[in-house]
Each structure stands twice: as C-alpha cells, then as structure tokens.
C-alpha cells in the first residue's frame, strides 16, 4: 500500500531473521519462481516493525526456498525480516538531516498555498509565436490580393499603352540626343521614370508631334502613379489595425499594474484525511509520511503530495466518503482489534469470493471492478480518519490477508496486480505497518512474481508469509489471541462472556503427552472459562477440586475426544461455593504438538 524509499538499517533498527512457513506440498510440476524473476523495486521504503533486508529477504528468498527439493510432507519456509523499529514522528527526535528536509518541504508547501497552486486550474497552453502578426496577415490578405490584381491591371495597361505608342510610331529609332536626360532618375521615382523613359524614347525618336508624345506619357504615367496612391491609402487601414492591438497591450499592462497594486489573496487551505497541510504537529506527521515515501528527497515528496491532492480532487474522495456503495463486501474486508503495539488490524478474507454470486458481482466486468475499488478506497479512507495523527499516536495499520480457499483470480486481474496496487502505493504513503499473509497456497508464489514490479523494496520489506500449518502461530507473533477473530485462530467473538480486554494464555502441548491447567478459586461465585486447541484431535476434561481434603471432587466435563471438525472454542462454567481449583486436562496422543489457548474469570452472583 505504500511505496517508499529505503532507510539505512542503522536508522531503522537492526533486523532479525526467522523462519515462517509459506506453503506445504508444492506440486513438483509447478515451475518455481527464480530470483531473477523478481523485479527490483523502483523506490525502497522503511516501515514500522519489519526490518529491512537485502533483496534476497523478500521475493527472491521465497523462490530460493521453493526450489529446494524436500519430501512432500515437509513445508517450504521463507526467511522474513520481522524486527523493524517504527520511526518516530516526534520532530525533536529526528536526525538533523530529516528535520532540514521537513523544513524545506514545509517551505515549498507554504509557497504553493500562497500561490493557490493546489487548487488553481492548470495554466492555458502558451500562445503560438507572433499570433497577433498572423492575425494581421490574415486580415490583410484580401488587401494584398487586391493589390496584386491592381498591379496586374497596371501591367496590362502599360502594355496596351506601349503597343499603342508603337503602332502610332511606325519607325521607332532610339534618339541620339536624349540619353543624358534618362541616365540618372531620382531614387524615389525610379520605378515610374523607367517606364516613362521607355515610352518617351520610342515616341520622341519618330514623331516630332508633341501632342502624341504627351498623350503617350500621360497614358503611361497615370496607371503607374495610381498604385502608389493606392498603396498609401491601403497603408492607412494597416495603421488603424495596429492601433487596437497597441490599445489591448496597454490595457493588459494597466490590469497587471492594478493586480500588482492590489493586496494578495490569503493562502488557500488544503486538507488531506481531515488534516490541514500546514497547521500543527499533525500536519508534520502527514508531511513526514510523504518524505519517508520518497527517501527524504524533498522535491520528489512535494511532487507526490501535489499529485495526491490532485488525485483526491479528481476522484472525488470527499463525496465518496458519504456515498452508499452497499454492504456486499463486509465479510471480505473488515477491521477487528489491534496488534500488540496498538495498530488497528484490517482483515482481507479472499476466500469469501468462493461465493459465485459475490465473485460475479465484483469481477464480472470493468464497471463492477471499479465499484469494488471505490468501496475499498472508501473503507480505507474511513479507517485512516480514525487514526491518531499526533506525533506520539498510532497512524498506521496492520493488514492480514487470508488466502485460504481463495480463487486464483489474482494472477490475471488488473484490479489486483496493477491498477489498485499502484493507486494505493502512490496516494497512501506510510499507512501500513505490516502485511501478514496467512494460509498461503502453492499458487501464490507465481503471484509474488507478478506483483513484484508494482511494489517498492520498502513495501516488500513489510511482508510476512505463512503457510496453512504456521498461519495462526505467525499471526500470534504480532496480534494477541484475544484480539484475533475465532475464524482466524483466536478467541475473539461477539456476544460472549469475554472481550478483547480479557487476556488469553498460550500453552504448547507436546506430542504424546498430557497437560493440566489449574485455575484457583478463592471466593464464591460463578467461574467461567473458555478453551481452544488449534486443530483439536485431543481429549479434554474438567473437574473442580475443593481445598478441604474431606470434600469430594466434582467432575465438570467428562473427558472426551474432540475432533478437528467440532466447534473451535469450548466454554464452561461452574458455580463455586467453597475455595478450591478448576483442573483442565488436555491429553494429546497425536504425533504433533498442539497450541492451547484458554482464559477464565469469576463472576459474582450480582453479575
């Protein structure tokens, strides 16, 4: 669920390694995953409680162990890092480098709030270069066409004039007496003079009649002079067209000056998970999560924060919280109890998808998958808002993923392998203290390879895997039995005599041995107890033995063999009228050790 960058082991706490069962009886035909199949994560991330290890401690080690040939009855094991010290959110306890990074991030956030960068719409694309000039060219295009047509008409007129002059002057010879007058025309009249000179030259040489010569000059000069006048007149509209653009620019400058003179708007307020980005110590906790997700790289953390705020707006998180998405998945995902360090525990029970109707309603098409993702995000948002974001509070959760009887849809569903993982990893940094996978089947090893590219090293360092026979034992390392639901091997259930505040005692019963439990009773009242042997297949009996030697022992529960298919928890009570003790006897004649859980309390007559 998170995504973050790896901290040095010296800061996070030294990891320790233990063996955790992953899966029994892997079929020999199944091709094992090799270490090279596990893609390295892009950005590592340290996390509470799980010590970081080299890459071999995660997916790669799962594969190495799976490749070892062992008898069918033996189970493959995974070396897991399990002793990661959770990093503090108290600013005063941070190293100087982390304090500096936090201060820099706060400064960037404050500047963005001042400029309203979190809520401002994206800037418009830059205008094309010389856009105004292009507009002018388009506006002047018709005039240019008119100019060209007039020039063509001119040329035709000149040609006709020349032809007329030639016809009227049958013998046109160059005049020897006139060249000096035509040598140096004035620059401003060069074009006109050339045309006129040619006509004059042709006419003057042949005809001595000045009338024809003058007529020819007038006919040739008038058309040539006309375009200059038209050009002058056409230049006026151009000048008039430039004036509005200059006026617009002046207006823009005035508006910019007015905006600069006006007082700046107050900084915007941005909330995430109900916490303002800059306000108090709770805000520091939020910012530290983003910093740790990016290995204290301030700019990367700031970019991630901005992207998360943007995504939350686009996805409509605030309205999603109140949306009614039904209750179809309440048995699939639920929160129950806390772990040994006080983190809330969220259970994901994928075996519920054996229900074909539920499976179809969740994964039949893209619309149903999207609805499930929305429901899952809504559930996560509600859970996060119950956390304590004070620096000394609990702001992370533990995820327990039960894969017992789960269908193998994980391997080909984008919902699980890509979209959802990336979405949660990018937008919910540092919210998972540990991911515990129990009842891991053999087919889950390829799935590890499939999801590995989507997970960072820091995320994978939180994962703990356990096969069916070791699941409950592994779970109890992190969560006390009184906090674990009955369906997952614990003693927590609704509507019974005991609550999660009543502690449970764990006992290991050796193979082919008998174990007794004595519960002393010093006052009158009703003694109640409950007992569970994981997997049962043992004999159980209970009796009351009074302290007075001359009193008789009372059999409360006649010894009998309890099969694994019976109720997982046995409850009894006995009304005590004198001091004594309740003796519980567990006779384990099997070849396997058994885990025994029990607790008791005395109720007064008024209760």
C-alpha positions as CSV (number, residue, x, y, z in Angstrom):
1,X,0.0,0.0,0.0
2,X,2.9,2.3,0.2
3,X,5.7,2.9,-1.9
4,X,8.6,4.4,-0.3
5,X,12.3,4.7,-0.2
6,X,14.6,2.5,1.9
7,X,16.2,3.8,5.1
8,X,19.6,2.6,6.2
9,X,19.4,-0.3,8.6
10,X,21.3,1.7,11.2
11,X,18.4,4.2,11.4
12,X,15.6,1.8,11.2
13,X,16.9,-0.8,13.7
14,X,18.8,-4.0,13.2
15,X,16.7,-6.7,11.5
16,X,16.5,-10.2,12.8
17,X,15.6,-13.3,10.7
18,X,13.2,-16.1,11.4
19,X,11.6,-19.0,9.6
20,X,8.0,-18.6,8.6
21,X,6.1,-21.4,6.9
22,X,4.9,-20.4,3.5
23,X,3.3,-23.5,1.8
24,X,3.1,-27.3,2.2
25,X,3.3,-29.8,-0.6
26,X,4.3,-27.7,-3.6
27,X,3.4,-29.9,-6.7
28,X,6.6,-30.9,-8.5
29,X,5.1,-30.0,-11.9
30,X,4.9,-26.4,-10.8
31,X,7.8,-24.4,-12.1
32,X,9.4,-22.5,-9.2
33,X,9.9,-18.8,-9.4
34,X,13.6,-17.9,-9.8
35,X,15.3,-15.0,-8.1
36,X,15.8,-13.2,-11.4
37,X,12.1,-13.2,-12.0
38,X,11.6,-10.8,-9.0
39,X,11.9,-7.3,-10.4
40,X,13.7,-4.8,-8.2
41,X,11.5,-2.2,-6.7
42,X,12.0,1.4,-8.0
43,X,11.9,3.2,-4.7
44,X,12.5,1.4,-1.3
45,X,10.7,2.4,1.9
46,X,11.4,1.6,5.5
47,X,8.4,0.7,7.6
48,X,7.3,0.0,11.2
49,X,8.1,-3.3,12.7
50,X,9.6,-5.0,9.7
51,X,13.4,-4.9,9.4
52,X,14.8,-4.2,6.0
53,X,17.0,-6.8,4.4
54,X,18.7,-7.2,1.1
55,X,16.6,-8.1,-1.9
56,X,17.0,-11.8,-1.1
57,X,15.0,-11.4,2.1
58,X,11.8,-10.7,0.1
59,X,10.5,-12.3,-3.1
60,X,13.9,-13.8,-4.1
61,X,14.2,-15.8,-0.9
62,X,10.7,-17.2,-1.3
63,X,11.8,-18.6,-4.6
64,X,15.1,-20.0,-3.4
65,X,13.4,-21.9,-0.7
66,X,10.7,-23.1,-3.1
67,X,13.3,-24.6,-5.4
68,X,14.8,-26.8,-2.7
69,X,13.7,-30.4,-3.1
70,X,12.1,-31.7,0.1
71,X,9.8,-34.5,0.9
72,X,6.1,-33.9,0.3
73,X,5.2,-33.8,4.0
74,X,7.8,-31.1,4.7
75,X,6.9,-27.4,4.2
76,X,8.8,-24.7,2.4
77,X,9.9,-21.8,4.5
78,X,10.7,-18.2,4.0
79,X,13.3,-16.1,5.8
80,X,11.5,-13.0,7.0
81,X,12.7,-9.7,8.5
82,X,10.4,-9.1,11.4
83,X,12.1,-6.7,13.9
84,X,11.8,-3.3,12.3
85,X,11.7,-0.4,14.7
86,X,9.0,2.1,13.8
87,X,10.3,5.5,13.1
88,X,9.3,8.3,15.3
89,X,7.0,11.2,14.2
90,X,8.2,13.5,17.0
91,X,10.2,16.2,15.2
92,X,12.6,16.7,18.2
93,X,13.7,13.1,17.9
94,X,14.5,13.2,14.2
95,X,18.1,13.4,12.9
96,X,19.2,16.9,11.7
97,X,19.1,15.9,8.0
98,X,15.4,14.8,8.4
99,X,14.5,18.0,10.3
100,X,16.0,20.0,7.5
101,X,14.1,18.1,4.8
102,X,10.9,18.6,6.7
103,X,11.5,22.4,7.0
104,X,12.3,22.6,3.3
105,X,9.1,20.7,2.4
106,X,7.0,22.9,4.6
107,X,8.5,26.0,2.9
108,X,7.6,24.6,-0.5
109,X,4.1,23.8,0.7
110,X,3.6,27.3,2.1
111,X,4.7,28.9,-1.2
112,X,2.3,26.7,-3.1
113,X,-0.5,27.6,-0.7
114,X,0.3,31.3,-1.1
115,X,0.1,30.9,-4.9
116,X,-3.0,28.7,-4.8
117,X,-1.2,26.0,-6.7
118,X,-3.1,23.2,-5.1
119,X,-6.5,24.3,-6.3
120,X,-5.7,26.6,-9.3
121,X,-6.7,25.2,-12.7
122,X,-3.8,24.2,-15.0
123,X,-2.3,27.2,-16.9
124,X,-3.5,27.5,-20.5
125,X,-1.1,26.4,-23.2
126,X,1.3,29.2,-24.4
127,X,0.1,31.1,-27.4
128,X,1.6,30.4,-30.8
129,X,4.6,32.7,-31.5
130,X,3.6,36.0,-33.2
131,X,0.0,35.2,-33.0
132,X,-1.0,38.9,-33.4
133,X,1.2,39.2,-36.5
134,X,-0.5,36.1,-38.0
135,X,-3.9,37.7,-37.3
136,X,-2.8,40.9,-39.1
137,X,-1.5,38.9,-42.0
138,X,-4.9,37.1,-42.3
139,X,-6.7,40.4,-42.0
140,X,-4.5,42.0,-44.7
141,X,-4.7,39.0,-47.1
142,X,-7.7,40.4,-49.0
143,X,-6.0,43.7,-49.4
144,X,-2.8,42.1,-50.7
145,X,-4.9,40.2,-53.2
146,X,-6.5,43.5,-54.4
147,X,-3.0,45.0,-54.7
148,X,-1.8,42.1,-56.8
149,X,-4.9,42.4,-59.1
150,X,-4.3,46.2,-59.4
151,X,-0.7,45.6,-60.3
152,X,-1.7,43.1,-62.9
153,X,-4.2,45.6,-64.4
154,X,-1.4,48.2,-64.4
155,X,0.9,46.0,-66.3
156,X,-1.8,45.3,-68.9
157,X,-2.5,49.0,-69.2
158,X,1.2,49.7,-69.7
159,X,1.5,47.0,-72.3
160,X,-1.5,48.4,-74.2
161,X,0.0,51.9,-73.9
162,X,3.3,50.7,-75.3
163,X,1.6,48.8,-78.1
164,X,-0.5,51.9,-79.0
165,X,2.6,54.1,-79.0
166,X,4.4,51.7,-81.2
167,X,1.6,51.5,-83.6
168,X,1.4,55.3,-83.9
169,X,5.2,55.4,-84.4
170,X,6.0,53.2,-87.3
171,X,9.7,53.8,-87.3
172,X,10.9,53.9,-83.7
173,X,14.6,54.5,-83.5
174,X,16.5,55.5,-80.4
175,X,17.1,59.2,-80.1
176,X,20.7,60.1,-80.0
177,X,20.1,63.5,-78.5
178,X,18.1,62.3,-75.4
179,X,20.1,59.8,-73.4
180,X,21.6,62.2,-70.9
181,X,18.2,63.1,-69.7
182,X,17.4,59.5,-68.9
183,X,20.6,58.4,-67.2
184,X,20.0,59.3,-63.6
185,X,16.4,59.1,-62.3
186,X,15.7,60.2,-58.8
187,X,15.6,57.2,-56.3
188,X,12.1,57.9,-55.1
189,X,10.7,57.9,-58.6
190,X,12.9,55.2,-60.1
191,X,10.1,52.7,-61.0
192,X,7.9,55.3,-62.6
193,X,10.7,57.0,-64.5
194,X,11.9,53.9,-66.1
195,X,8.5,53.2,-67.7
196,X,8.0,56.7,-68.7
197,X,11.5,57.0,-70.2
198,X,10.9,53.9,-72.4
199,X,7.7,55.4,-73.8
200,X,9.2,58.8,-74.4
201,X,12.2,57.3,-76.1
202,X,10.2,55.4,-78.5
203,X,7.8,58.2,-79.4
204,X,10.3,61.1,-79.4
205,X,12.6,59.5,-81.9
206,X,10.0,59.0,-84.6
207,X,7.3,61.6,-84.2
208,X,8.0,65.2,-83.9
209,X,4.4,65.9,-83.0
210,X,4.5,66.8,-79.3
211,X,0.8,66.0,-78.9
212,X,1.1,62.3,-79.4
213,X,4.2,62.2,-77.2
214,X,2.5,64.0,-74.4
215,X,-0.6,61.8,-74.8
216,X,1.5,58.7,-74.6
217,X,3.3,59.9,-71.5
218,X,0.0,60.8,-69.8
219,X,-1.4,57.4,-70.5
220,X,1.7,55.7,-69.2
221,X,2.2,57.8,-66.1
222,X,-1.3,57.8,-64.8
223,X,-1.6,54.0,-64.3
224,X,1.9,53.8,-62.8
225,X,1.3,56.6,-60.3
226,X,-2.1,55.1,-59.3
227,X,-0.7,52.1,-57.3
228,X,1.5,54.4,-55.2
229,X,-1.6,56.3,-54.2
230,X,-3.5,53.2,-53.5
231,X,-0.6,51.8,-51.5
232,X,-0.6,54.9,-49.5
233,X,-4.3,54.7,-48.9
234,X,-4.0,51.0,-48.1
235,X,-1.3,51.8,-45.6
236,X,-3.8,53.8,-43.5
237,X,-6.0,50.8,-42.6
238,X,-2.9,48.9,-41.6
239,X,-2.0,51.7,-39.3
240,X,-5.6,51.7,-38.0
241,X,-5.4,47.9,-37.4
242,X,-2.3,48.2,-35.3
243,X,-3.8,50.8,-33.0
244,X,-6.3,48.4,-31.4
245,X,-3.6,45.9,-30.6
246,X,-1.5,48.5,-29.0
247,X,-4.5,49.6,-27.0
248,X,-5.1,46.0,-25.8
249,X,-1.5,45.7,-24.7
250,X,-1.8,49.0,-22.8
251,X,-4.9,47.7,-21.2
252,X,-3.2,44.5,-20.2
253,X,-0.3,46.4,-18.7
254,X,-2.8,48.6,-16.7
255,X,-4.6,45.5,-15.4
256,X,-1.3,43.8,-14.4
257,X,-0.3,47.0,-12.6
258,X,-3.6,47.1,-10.9
259,X,-3.3,43.5,-9.8
260,X,0.2,44.1,-8.5
261,X,-1.0,47.1,-6.5
262,X,-4.0,45.1,-5.0
263,X,-3.3,43.1,-1.8
264,X,-2.5,39.4,-2.4
265,X,-5.3,36.9,-1.7
266,X,-4.9,34.9,1.6
267,X,-3.2,31.5,1.3
268,X,-5.5,28.7,0.4
269,X,-6.4,25.9,2.9
270,X,-5.9,22.3,1.8
271,X,-7.0,19.3,3.9
272,X,-6.0,15.7,3.5
273,X,-7.5,12.9,5.6
274,X,-9.1,15.8,7.6
275,X,-5.7,17.3,8.5
276,X,-4.6,20.7,7.1
277,X,-1.3,20.6,5.2
278,X,0.2,23.3,7.4
279,X,-1.2,23.8,10.8
280,X,0.3,21.9,13.7
281,X,2.1,18.7,14.7
282,X,-0.4,16.5,13.0
283,X,0.5,18.3,9.7
284,X,4.1,17.4,10.4
285,X,3.1,13.7,10.6
286,X,1.4,13.9,7.2
287,X,4.4,15.6,5.6
288,X,6.8,13.1,7.2
289,X,4.9,10.2,5.6
290,X,5.4,11.7,2.1
291,X,9.1,12.4,2.9
292,X,9.7,8.8,4.0
293,X,7.9,7.6,1.0
294,X,10.5,9.3,-1.2
295,X,13.6,8.7,1.0
296,X,13.6,12.3,2.2
297,X,14.0,13.7,-1.3
298,X,12.2,17.0,-0.8
299,X,11.2,17.8,-4.4
300,X,10.0,14.2,-5.0
301,X,8.0,14.3,-1.8
302,X,6.5,17.6,-2.8
303,X,5.6,16.4,-6.2
304,X,4.0,13.3,-4.7
305,X,2.0,15.4,-2.3
306,X,0.7,17.7,-5.1
307,X,-0.2,14.6,-7.2
308,X,-2.1,13.1,-4.3
309,X,-4.1,16.3,-3.6
310,X,-4.9,16.4,-7.4
311,X,-5.9,12.8,-7.5
312,X,-8.2,13.1,-4.4
313,X,-10.0,16.1,-6.1
314,X,-10.4,14.3,-9.4
315,X,-11.5,11.0,-7.7
316,X,-14.0,12.9,-5.5
317,X,-12.7,11.5,-2.2
318,X,-14.7,13.9,0.0
319,X,-18.0,12.9,-1.7
320,X,-17.0,9.2,-1.9
321,X,-16.9,9.1,1.9
322,X,-20.6,9.7,2.1
323,X,-21.6,7.5,-0.9
324,X,-23.7,4.4,-0.3
325,X,-21.9,1.5,-2.1
326,X,-23.7,-1.3,-0.4
327,X,-22.5,-3.9,2.1
328,X,-21.6,-6.8,-0.2
329,X,-18.0,-6.9,0.9
330,X,-18.3,-6.6,4.7
331,X,-17.1,-10.1,5.2
332,X,-14.3,-9.7,2.7
333,X,-12.7,-6.6,4.3
334,X,-13.2,-5.7,7.9
335,X,-11.4,-4.2,10.9
336,X,-11.1,-6.2,14.1
337,X,-9.0,-5.5,17.2
338,X,-5.4,-4.2,17.4
339,X,-1.9,-5.7,17.3
340,X,0.5,-5.9,20.2
341,X,1.6,-2.4,19.5
342,X,-1.8,-0.9,19.2
343,X,-2.1,-0.7,15.4
344,X,-5.7,-1.4,14.1
345,X,-5.9,-4.6,12.2
346,X,-7.6,-4.9,8.9
347,X,-8.5,-8.4,7.6
348,X,-8.9,-9.2,3.9
349,X,-10.6,-12.6,3.6
350,X,-10.3,-13.6,-0.1
351,X,-11.9,-17.0,0.5
352,X,-15.3,-15.2,0.6
353,X,-15.0,-15.0,-3.2
354,X,-15.8,-18.7,-3.4
355,X,-19.4,-17.4,-3.4
356,X,-20.0,-17.3,-7.1
357,X,-22.6,-14.6,-6.9
358,X,-20.3,-12.3,-4.9
359,X,-17.5,-13.1,-7.3
360,X,-19.6,-12.2,-10.4
361,X,-20.8,-9.0,-8.6
362,X,-17.2,-8.0,-8.0
363,X,-15.2,-9.0,-11.1
364,X,-17.7,-9.7,-13.9
365,X,-16.9,-6.5,-15.8
366,X,-14.9,-3.2,-15.6
367,X,-17.9,-1.4,-14.0
368,X,-18.2,-3.9,-11.1
369,X,-14.4,-4.0,-10.6
370,X,-14.4,-0.2,-10.4
371,X,-17.1,-0.2,-7.9
372,X,-15.2,-2.6,-5.7
373,X,-12.1,-0.4,-5.9
374,X,-14.2,2.6,-4.9
375,X,-15.7,0.6,-2.0
376,X,-12.2,-0.4,-0.9
377,X,-10.9,3.1,-1.1
378,X,-13.9,4.3,0.9
379,X,-13.2,1.7,3.5
380,X,-9.6,2.7,3.7
381,X,-10.4,6.4,4.0
382,X,-12.8,5.8,6.9
383,X,-10.2,3.7,8.6
384,X,-7.5,6.3,8.2
385,X,-9.7,9.1,9.6
386,X,-10.0,7.1,12.8
387,X,-6.2,7.1,13.3
388,X,-4.4,9.4,15.7
389,X,-2.2,11.8,13.8
390,X,-0.5,13.2,16.8
391,X,3.3,12.5,16.8
392,X,3.0,10.0,19.6
393,X,-0.2,8.5,18.3
394,X,-0.9,5.5,16.1
395,X,-1.1,6.5,12.4
396,X,-0.5,3.1,10.7
397,X,-2.4,-0.1,10.4
398,X,-1.7,-3.9,10.1
399,X,-3.1,-5.8,7.1
400,X,-3.9,-9.5,7.5
401,X,-4.5,-11.2,4.1
402,X,-6.1,-14.7,4.5
403,X,-5.7,-16.7,1.3
404,X,-7.5,-19.8,2.5
405,X,-9.8,-21.2,-0.2
406,X,-9.2,-18.0,-2.3
407,X,-9.7,-18.4,-6.1
408,X,-6.7,-17.8,-8.3
409,X,-8.1,-14.7,-9.9
410,X,-5.3,-12.6,-8.5
411,X,-3.0,-13.7,-11.3
412,X,-4.9,-12.2,-14.2
413,X,-6.9,-9.3,-12.7
414,X,-5.6,-5.8,-13.4
415,X,-7.6,-4.8,-10.3
416,X,-5.2,-6.7,-8.1
417,X,-1.9,-6.8,-10.0
418,X,-1.6,-3.3,-11.3
419,X,-4.2,-0.5,-11.0
420,X,-5.2,-0.9,-7.4
421,X,-1.7,-1.6,-6.1
422,X,-0.2,1.5,-7.9
423,X,-3.1,3.7,-6.8
424,X,-2.8,2.8,-3.2
425,X,1.0,3.0,-3.3
426,X,1.0,6.4,-4.9
427,X,-1.6,8.1,-2.7
428,X,-1.5,6.4,0.7
429,X,2.2,6.6,1.9
430,X,3.3,5.0,5.1
431,X,0.0,3.8,6.3
432,X,0.8,0.1,6.6
433,X,2.9,-1.1,9.5
434,X,2.9,-4.7,8.3
435,X,1.3,-7.0,5.7
436,X,0.8,-10.5,7.0
437,X,-0.2,-13.2,4.5
438,X,-1.6,-16.4,6.1
439,X,-2.8,-19.7,4.6
440,X,-0.6,-19.1,1.6
441,X,-1.2,-21.7,-1.1
442,X,1.3,-23.0,-3.6
443,X,0.0,-21.0,-6.5
444,X,0.8,-17.7,-4.6
445,X,4.5,-18.0,-5.5
446,X,3.9,-17.0,-9.1
447,X,1.6,-14.2,-7.9
448,X,4.5,-12.8,-5.9
449,X,6.5,-12.6,-9.1
450,X,3.6,-10.9,-10.9
451,X,3.1,-8.2,-8.3
452,X,6.8,-7.6,-7.5
453,X,7.3,-5.0,-10.2
454,X,4.5,-2.9,-8.7
455,X,6.0,-2.9,-5.2
456,X,8.9,-0.9,-3.8
457,X,11.6,-2.6,-1.8
458,X,10.3,-0.7,1.3
459,X,6.8,-2.0,0.7
460,X,8.0,-5.6,0.3
461,X,10.1,-5.4,3.4
462,X,6.8,-5.3,5.4
463,X,5.5,-8.6,4.0
464,X,5.3,-11.7,6.1
465,X,4.2,-15.0,4.6
466,X,2.9,-18.2,6.4
467,X,1.6,-21.5,5.1
468,X,-1.6,-23.2,6.5
469,X,0.1,-25.0,9.4
470,X,2.0,-22.0,10.6
471,X,-0.5,-19.3,10.0
472,X,-2.0,-18.9,13.5
473,X,1.4,-19.2,15.1
474,X,2.7,-16.5,12.9
475,X,-0.3,-14.3,13.5
476,X,0.1,-14.6,17.3
477,X,3.6,-13.1,17.0
478,X,2.1,-9.8,16.1
479,X,-1.5,-10.0,17.4
480,X,-2.6,-11.4,20.8
481,X,-5.1,-14.3,20.7
482,X,-7.8,-12.3,22.5
483,X,-7.6,-9.8,19.6
484,X,-7.8,-12.4,16.8
485,X,-11.2,-13.4,15.5
486,X,-12.2,-17.0,16.1
487,X,-12.2,-17.8,12.3
488,X,-8.5,-16.9,12.2
489,X,-7.5,-19.0,15.2
490,X,-8.1,-16.6,18.1
491,X,-10.7,-16.4,20.8
492,X,-12.3,-13.0,19.9
493,X,-16.0,-13.3,19.1
494,X,-19.0,-11.2,19.6
495,X,-21.7,-11.7,22.2
496,X,-19.7,-14.0,24.5
497,X,-18.6,-13.7,28.2
498,X,-15.2,-12.4,27.3
499,X,-13.9,-9.3,25.5
500,X,-10.6,-8.3,24.0
501,X,-9.7,-6.9,27.4
502,X,-9.6,-10.4,28.9
503,X,-6.1,-11.8,28.3
504,X,-5.5,-15.2,26.9
505,X,-2.8,-17.7,28.0
506,X,-1.0,-19.7,25.3
507,X,0.4,-23.2,26.1
508,X,2.2,-25.7,23.8
509,X,1.1,-29.3,24.4
510,X,3.9,-31.7,23.4
511,X,3.1,-34.8,21.3
512,X,2.0,-37.9,23.2
513,X,1.7,-36.1,26.5
514,X,-0.9,-34.9,28.9
515,X,-1.1,-31.3,30.1
516,X,-3.2,-29.9,33.0
517,X,-4.2,-26.4,33.8
518,X,-5.2,-25.3,37.4
519,X,-7.4,-22.3,37.9
520,X,-7.6,-21.4,41.7
521,X,-10.9,-20.2,43.2
522,X,-10.9,-18.1,46.4
523,X,-14.4,-16.7,46.5
524,X,-17.9,-17.9,45.9
525,X,-19.5,-17.1,42.6
526,X,-19.5,-18.5,39.1
527,X,-16.2,-19.3,37.4
528,X,-16.4,-19.2,33.6
529,X,-13.7,-20.2,31.2
530,X,-13.1,-20.9,27.5
531,X,-10.6,-23.1,25.9
532,X,-9.3,-23.9,22.4
533,X,-6.8,-26.3,21.0
534,X,-5.8,-25.4,17.5
535,X,-6.7,-28.4,15.3
536,X,-8.0,-30.3,18.4
537,X,-7.7,-34.1,17.9
538,X,-7.1,-34.3,21.7
539,X,-9.1,-35.4,24.7
540,X,-10.4,-32.7,27.1
541,X,-11.9,-32.9,30.6
542,X,-12.5,-30.6,33.5
543,X,-13.2,-31.0,37.3
544,X,-13.4,-29.0,40.5
545,X,-11.1,-30.0,43.3
546,X,-12.0,-28.4,46.7
547,X,-9.3,-27.2,49.1
548,X,-10.8,-29.2,52.0
549,X,-9.3,-32.7,51.9
550,X,-12.5,-34.3,53.2
551,X,-14.6,-32.8,50.4
552,X,-15.3,-34.6,47.1
553,X,-14.0,-33.7,43.7
554,X,-16.7,-32.7,41.2
555,X,-16.5,-33.7,37.5
556,X,-17.5,-30.6,35.4
557,X,-16.6,-32.0,32.0
558,X,-16.2,-35.7,31.4
559,X,-13.0,-36.4,29.4
560,X,-13.8,-37.0,25.7
561,X,-12.1,-36.8,22.3
562,X,-12.6,-33.6,20.5
563,X,-12.3,-33.8,16.7
564,X,-11.0,-31.1,14.5
565,X,-14.4,-30.6,12.9
566,X,-16.2,-29.6,16.1
567,X,-16.7,-26.1,17.4
568,X,-13.3,-24.3,17.6
569,X,-14.0,-22.9,21.1
570,X,-15.3,-24.8,24.2
571,X,-16.9,-22.7,27.0
572,X,-17.8,-23.9,30.5
573,X,-18.9,-22.5,33.8
574,X,-19.1,-23.8,37.4
575,X,-20.8,-22.3,40.5
576,X,-18.3,-22.3,43.2
577,X,-19.4,-22.5,46.9
578,X,-16.1,-23.0,48.6
579,X,-12.4,-22.4,47.9
580,X,-10.7,-24.9,45.5
581,X,-9.5,-25.1,41.9
582,X,-10.7,-26.0,38.5
583,X,-8.4,-28.5,36.8
584,X,-8.5,-28.7,33.0
585,X,-6.8,-31.8,31.3
586,X,-5.6,-32.0,27.7
587,X,-4.4,-35.4,26.6
588,X,-2.5,-35.1,23.3
589,X,-1.9,-38.6,21.9
590,X,-1.1,-37.4,18.4
591,X,2.4,-37.1,17.0
592,X,2.2,-33.3,16.6
593,X,2.5,-30.5,19.1
594,X,-0.7,-28.6,19.8
595,X,-1.3,-24.9,20.6
596,X,-3.7,-24.5,23.6
597,X,-5.4,-21.2,24.4
598,X,-7.5,-20.5,27.5
599,X,-8.8,-17.8,29.8
600,X,-11.1,-17.5,32.8
601,X,-12.8,-15.1,35.2
602,X,-15.1,-15.2,38.2
603,X,-18.5,-13.6,38.1
604,X,-20.2,-12.5,41.3
605,X,-23.8,-13.5,41.9
606,X,-24.9,-10.0,41.0
607,X,-23.5,-10.3,37.5
